């Protein structure tokens, strides 16, 4: 098959691209940086350098593909960009490019919360889902991962300086966490065989609370305490870091919705979600290596 993917050699793509290439597929990797050309070619894929904001470039690159892999990418929240508006614009770009290119199979990296208006910033992913689902005669498979383990790296500075994790969410509430490795397994399967119609697959690697996280950190030699802070403090800190005000408030709304996990994970638990193999204790070893490095 001819396969085209967005996301360059990012944390998810780098785990499944070698498998697709080893299978003998003709793979094109879209990247915004010419610095990635050599690495992409070394994998055995074809680089396509351009912007996901350029509809003509996307259309040309998608044309002739049997399946494409999309994601909302290229948005740096600390740059002051309004993530909500950016997601709307990118979603329309993708819809137009898919429509004009004639592609019939799409795998789209979405998120938990894409179907939940109360999920704060995560609800931005419904824009891409709705736009792609509106295309007639196109099979669209959405991947909805839960929170990435890598988000926990945001705690690194306060752990190093104050041995404390600050969060507005009570430490006893369990949440879903996911590794790019497990998302890549789902992406690989869906790219190889995209289901008919519009579908969604949730992905979880492990379930864990902040108390569980403190325990595995301790097991890896990192002693820490947990301090619950007001949601207003979270918003204030994010704005200081450069977040757009609306984006900061929507991130806080996401964290607040996580206080009710029964509602937050209702759609996920109602499906046959993919439970991956990378557990919290596995990620803790990676985190500790960075912490001590």
C-alpha positions as CSV (number, residue, x, y, z in Angstrom):
1,X,0.0,0.0,0.0
2,X,0.9,3.6,-0.4
3,X,0.8,5.2,3.0
4,X,1.2,8.9,4.0
5,X,1.6,10.0,7.6
6,X,1.7,13.3,9.4
7,X,3.8,13.7,12.5
8,X,7.3,13.3,11.2
9,X,9.4,10.9,13.4
10,X,7.6,11.8,16.6
11,X,7.1,9.7,19.6
12,X,4.3,7.6,18.1
13,X,5.4,7.4,14.5
14,X,8.9,6.2,15.3
15,X,7.5,3.0,16.9
16,X,5.3,1.9,14.0
17,X,7.0,3.3,10.8
18,X,9.8,0.7,10.8
19,X,7.1,-2.0,10.9
20,X,5.2,-0.6,8.0
21,X,8.4,-0.2,5.9
22,X,9.5,-3.7,6.8
23,X,6.1,-5.0,5.6
24,X,7.0,-3.6,2.2
25,X,4.6,-0.6,2.1
26,X,5.4,2.6,0.2
27,X,5.6,5.1,3.1
28,X,5.7,8.9,2.8
29,X,6.4,10.9,6.0
30,X,5.4,14.5,6.2
31,X,7.7,16.8,8.1
32,X,7.9,20.5,8.6
33,X,11.7,20.4,8.9
34,X,14.2,19.6,6.2
35,X,16.6,18.5,9.0
36,X,14.5,15.3,9.2
37,X,15.0,14.3,5.6
38,X,18.1,12.1,6.2
39,X,16.6,10.3,9.1
40,X,13.4,9.6,7.2
41,X,15.3,8.3,4.2
42,X,17.4,6.1,6.5
43,X,14.3,4.4,7.6
44,X,13.4,3.6,4.0
45,X,10.5,6.1,3.7
46,X,10.1,9.2,1.5
47,X,10.2,12.6,3.1
48,X,7.7,15.3,2.2
49,X,8.7,18.7,3.6
50,X,5.9,21.2,4.1
51,X,3.3,22.7,6.5
52,X,0.1,21.1,7.7
53,X,-1.4,24.6,7.2
54,X,-0.8,24.4,3.5
55,X,-3.9,22.7,1.9
56,X,-2.4,22.5,-1.5
57,X,0.7,20.8,-0.2
58,X,-1.3,18.3,1.8
59,X,-3.6,17.6,-1.2
60,X,-0.6,16.9,-3.5
61,X,1.0,14.7,-0.9
62,X,-2.1,12.7,0.0
63,X,-3.1,12.1,-3.6
64,X,-2.6,8.4,-4.6
65,X,-2.4,7.2,-1.0
66,X,-4.3,4.1,0.0
67,X,-4.4,5.4,3.6
68,X,-3.3,8.5,5.5
69,X,-2.5,9.1,9.2
70,X,-3.5,12.5,10.6
71,X,-3.1,14.4,13.9
72,X,-3.6,17.9,15.3
73,X,0.1,18.9,15.5
74,X,2.4,21.9,15.3
75,X,0.7,23.9,18.0
76,X,3.0,25.0,20.9
77,X,0.6,26.0,23.7
78,X,3.3,28.1,25.5
79,X,3.6,30.3,22.5
80,X,0.3,32.0,23.3
81,X,-1.6,30.4,20.4
82,X,-5.3,29.8,20.8
83,X,-5.4,26.0,20.6
84,X,-9.1,26.0,20.2
85,X,-9.0,28.2,17.1
86,X,-6.0,26.4,15.7
87,X,-7.8,23.0,16.0
88,X,-10.7,24.4,14.0
89,X,-8.5,25.7,11.3
90,X,-6.4,22.5,11.0
91,X,-9.5,20.3,10.9
92,X,-10.9,22.2,7.9
93,X,-7.5,22.0,6.2
94,X,-7.5,18.2,6.7
95,X,-11.0,17.8,5.5
96,X,-10.4,19.8,2.3
97,X,-7.1,18.0,1.5
98,X,-8.7,14.5,2.0
99,X,-11.7,15.5,-0.1
100,X,-9.6,16.9,-3.0
101,X,-7.0,14.1,-2.9
102,X,-9.6,11.3,-3.2
103,X,-8.2,9.3,-0.3
104,X,-10.6,6.7,1.0
105,X,-9.0,5.6,4.3
106,X,-8.0,7.8,7.1
107,X,-6.5,7.0,10.6
108,X,-6.8,10.1,12.8
109,X,-5.1,10.5,16.2
110,X,-7.8,12.0,18.4
111,X,-8.1,11.9,22.2
112,X,-10.2,10.8,25.1
113,X,-12.7,13.6,25.6
114,X,-13.3,14.2,21.9
115,X,-16.9,13.3,22.4
116,X,-17.4,15.1,25.8
117,X,-18.1,18.8,25.8
118,X,-17.2,18.9,29.5
119,X,-13.6,17.7,28.8
120,X,-12.1,21.1,28.5
121,X,-9.2,21.4,26.1
122,X,-9.5,17.8,25.0
123,X,-12.8,18.6,23.3
124,X,-10.8,20.4,20.6
125,X,-10.3,16.9,19.0
126,X,-14.0,16.8,18.1
127,X,-13.4,19.4,15.4
128,X,-11.2,17.0,13.4
129,X,-13.4,14.0,14.1
130,X,-16.6,15.8,13.0
131,X,-14.9,17.3,9.9
132,X,-13.5,13.9,8.8
133,X,-16.7,12.0,9.6
134,X,-18.6,14.4,7.3
135,X,-16.7,13.1,4.3
136,X,-18.8,10.8,2.1
137,X,-17.3,7.5,1.0
138,X,-14.3,7.8,3.4
139,X,-13.5,5.3,6.1
140,X,-12.2,7.2,9.2
141,X,-10.7,5.4,12.2
142,X,-10.1,7.7,15.2
143,X,-7.6,6.7,17.9
144,X,-8.5,8.1,21.3
145,X,-5.6,7.7,23.8
146,X,-5.9,8.8,27.4
147,X,-3.3,11.0,29.1
148,X,0.3,10.5,28.0
149,X,2.8,9.3,30.6
150,X,5.1,12.0,29.2
151,X,2.8,14.7,30.7
152,X,4.2,13.7,34.0
153,X,7.6,15.2,33.0
154,X,5.9,18.6,33.8
155,X,6.4,17.7,37.5
156,X,10.2,17.4,37.0
157,X,11.1,21.0,38.0
158,X,9.1,21.1,41.2
159,X,10.3,17.6,42.1
160,X,13.9,18.7,41.7
161,X,13.6,22.0,43.6
162,X,10.9,21.2,46.2
163,X,10.4,17.4,46.1
164,X,6.7,18.2,45.6
165,X,4.1,17.5,42.9
166,X,1.5,20.3,42.7
167,X,-1.9,19.5,41.2
168,X,-5.6,20.6,41.6
169,X,-6.8,17.0,41.4
170,X,-7.2,14.8,44.6
171,X,-4.3,12.3,44.8
172,X,-6.6,9.2,45.3
173,X,-8.4,9.5,41.9
174,X,-7.2,7.0,39.3
175,X,-6.7,8.1,35.7
176,X,-5.8,6.4,32.5
177,X,-2.3,6.7,31.3
178,X,-0.8,5.7,27.9
179,X,2.6,5.1,26.3
180,X,3.3,6.1,22.6
181,X,4.4,2.5,22.2
182,X,0.9,1.2,22.8
183,X,-0.7,3.9,20.7
184,X,1.7,2.9,17.9
185,X,0.4,-0.7,18.1
186,X,-3.1,0.5,17.5
187,X,-2.1,2.9,14.7
188,X,-0.2,0.1,12.9
189,X,-3.2,-2.2,13.0
190,X,-5.6,0.5,11.8
191,X,-3.4,1.7,9.0
192,X,-3.0,-1.8,7.8
193,X,-6.7,-2.4,7.9
194,X,-8.9,0.6,8.3
195,X,-12.5,-0.4,9.4
196,X,-15.4,0.6,7.2
197,X,-17.3,3.7,8.2
198,X,-16.5,6.0,11.1
199,X,-15.0,4.2,14.1
200,X,-13.2,5.1,17.4
201,X,-10.6,3.1,19.4
202,X,-9.6,4.1,22.9
203,X,-6.1,3.3,24.1
204,X,-5.0,2.8,27.7
205,X,-1.7,1.5,29.1
206,X,-2.4,1.6,32.8
207,X,-4.7,3.0,35.4
208,X,-3.1,4.9,38.3
209,X,-3.7,7.7,40.8
210,X,-1.2,10.3,42.0
211,X,-0.7,8.1,45.1
212,X,0.3,5.3,42.8
213,X,2.7,7.6,41.1
214,X,4.3,8.7,44.3
215,X,4.7,5.0,45.3
216,X,6.5,4.0,42.1
217,X,8.7,7.2,42.2
218,X,9.7,6.1,45.7
219,X,10.5,2.6,44.5
220,X,12.9,4.3,42.0
221,X,14.6,6.5,44.6
222,X,12.6,9.7,44.2
223,X,10.9,10.7,47.4
224,X,8.1,13.3,46.9
225,X,5.0,14.7,48.5
226,X,1.8,15.8,46.9
227,X,0.2,19.2,47.3
228,X,-3.3,20.0,46.0
229,X,-3.7,23.5,44.7
230,X,-6.7,25.6,43.6
231,X,-7.7,25.4,39.9
232,X,-7.2,29.2,39.8
233,X,-3.5,28.7,40.7
234,X,-3.1,26.3,37.8
235,X,-4.6,28.8,35.4
236,X,-2.4,31.6,36.7
237,X,0.7,29.5,36.4
238,X,-0.1,28.4,32.8
239,X,-0.7,32.0,31.7
240,X,2.7,32.9,33.2
241,X,4.3,30.2,31.1
242,X,2.9,31.7,28.0
243,X,-0.4,29.9,27.5
244,X,-3.3,31.8,25.8
245,X,-5.8,32.7,28.5
246,X,-8.7,30.7,26.9
247,X,-6.4,27.7,26.5
248,X,-5.3,27.8,30.1
249,X,-8.9,27.9,31.3
250,X,-9.8,25.0,29.1
251,X,-6.8,23.0,30.5
252,X,-8.2,23.7,34.0
253,X,-11.6,22.6,32.9
254,X,-10.0,19.3,31.7
255,X,-8.4,18.7,35.1
256,X,-11.7,19.6,36.8
257,X,-13.6,17.1,34.7
258,X,-11.1,14.4,35.8
259,X,-12.4,14.7,39.3
260,X,-15.4,12.7,38.1
261,X,-13.7,9.7,36.4
262,X,-17.0,7.7,36.1
263,X,-18.3,10.4,33.7
264,X,-14.9,11.2,32.1
265,X,-14.2,7.6,31.1
266,X,-17.8,6.5,30.5
267,X,-17.4,6.3,26.7
268,X,-14.1,4.5,27.0
269,X,-15.4,1.9,29.4
270,X,-18.4,1.3,27.2
271,X,-16.1,0.0,24.5
272,X,-13.6,-2.8,23.9
273,X,-10.7,-0.4,24.4
274,X,-7.1,-1.4,23.8
275,X,-5.2,-2.1,27.0
276,X,-1.5,-1.8,26.3
277,X,1.6,-3.4,27.7
278,X,3.6,-0.4,29.0
279,X,2.7,0.0,32.7
280,X,3.3,2.8,35.2
281,X,6.3,1.0,36.7
282,X,7.9,0.8,33.3
283,X,7.5,4.5,32.7
284,X,8.8,5.3,36.2
285,X,12.1,3.8,35.3
286,X,12.3,6.1,32.3
287,X,11.3,9.1,34.4
288,X,13.9,8.2,37.0
289,X,16.6,7.9,34.4
290,X,15.9,11.5,33.2
291,X,15.5,12.8,36.7
292,X,19.0,11.4,37.7
293,X,20.6,12.2,34.3
